[in-house]
Amino acid sequence: MSWKTLDDMDFAGKTALVRVDINVPVAEGKVTDATRIEKIVPTIRDIQAKGGKVVLLAHFGRPKGKRVEDMSLSITLPALEQALGQKVDFVADCVGDQAASAIASATGIVLLENTRFHAGEEKNDPDLARAMAELGDIYVNDAFSVAHRAHASTEGLAHLLPACAGRLMEAELKALEAALGAPQRPVAAVVGGAKVSTKLDLLGNLVTRVDHLIIGGGMANTFLVAQGTPVGKSLAEHDMADTAREILAKAESAGCTLHLPRDIVVAREFKAGAECETLPADACPEDAMILDAGPETVAHLSQVFGDCKTLIWNGPLGAFEIPPFDAATNAAARRAAELTRVGDLISVAGGGDTVAALNKAGAAEEFSYISTAGGAFLEWMEGKELPGVAALTR
């Protein structure tokens, strides 16, 4: 690894500018899910234990370069203080004399105001990055979830101060390296979701990097169409059939086995508890929709998982939000969790729907690593360079 961690830095008597992601859900003036806040606690405590002063940089919402009071980070203070068990001082700006004065006099943690209140943040304005850099001695990036953004606080700042990854970023990068950088083979990837068109780069990269590519959800229907298989009224991108055939050909030439549903669960209406039936993959009636993969598919995938050493998961196998069309996702996820628990599989998953699906299946806690990042996780899977990570390696 070419990036430094907290262990490589001397924080004694120094101020650490720590970029975190605490863009948490809020309702009625209160944080409703403090998961992201809880995940930054180890980084903060480690820096303090090493004698450093912690100053937090973060964004909240999309204020588009203007001060929007409803998007002030002050709303996160109670949740921050509860997670850390100590007082947090809040400053109404992330640059300037007010921030410098507050940091100089602070004895504990300082939270600076929403970086996106400045138009230069999302433009990666070097002047804004320099103004931030004046406030500290060391830059720590602990926000992998925004590492795909080249912003002043995620990329520009890393070039101006000694820089390293925080504990959360370190864990994320190690997990991703284990999954796709230098994985134990064979490697399987599950890619689900509604549309092929949104995951073209992802599929194109994965077929050259993994041994097994499992396609589920509405995306699988498009591949069935590409093979001349009827899908009735199912969600499918018929105009993407040629592209799907190109991906199938690329997978074959790369030695990647591509897995599609072997049997399907169909229904005439999309609602919880809808009457449904399980049929062979090529037998969807004209008036029905494919809403899940069937038990034969799950049994096959379980065997594939058992033959592999590493699994990457992004997206459900069916309409997991609505029972009974969550069955395939639940069963496959539990099989992956079981193999992980006994040490036979390294499993890494990420993406909003994925995390929700694995939680619903009761499998998330057994996975080797669950990434809470959405866009950054996807861009990493697509093989793209993440500016926030690349800046740490220079």
Secondary structure by P-SEA (a helix, b strand, c coil): cccccccccccccbbbbbbbcccccccccccccaaaaaaaaaaaaaaaaabbbbbbbbcccccccccccccccccaaaaaaaaacbbbbbbcccccaaaaaaaaacccbbbbcccccccccccccaaaaaaaaaaccbbbbccccccccccccccccccccbbbbcaaaaaaaaaaaaccccccccbbbbbbcccccccaaaaaaaaacccbbbbbcaaaaaaaaaaccccccccccccaaaaaaaaaaaaaaacbbbbcccccccccccccccbbbbbcccccccccccccccaaaaaaaaaaaaaccbbbbccccccccccccaaaaaaaaaaaaaaaaacccbbbbbcaaaaaaaaaaccccccccccccaaaaaaaaaccccaaaaaaac
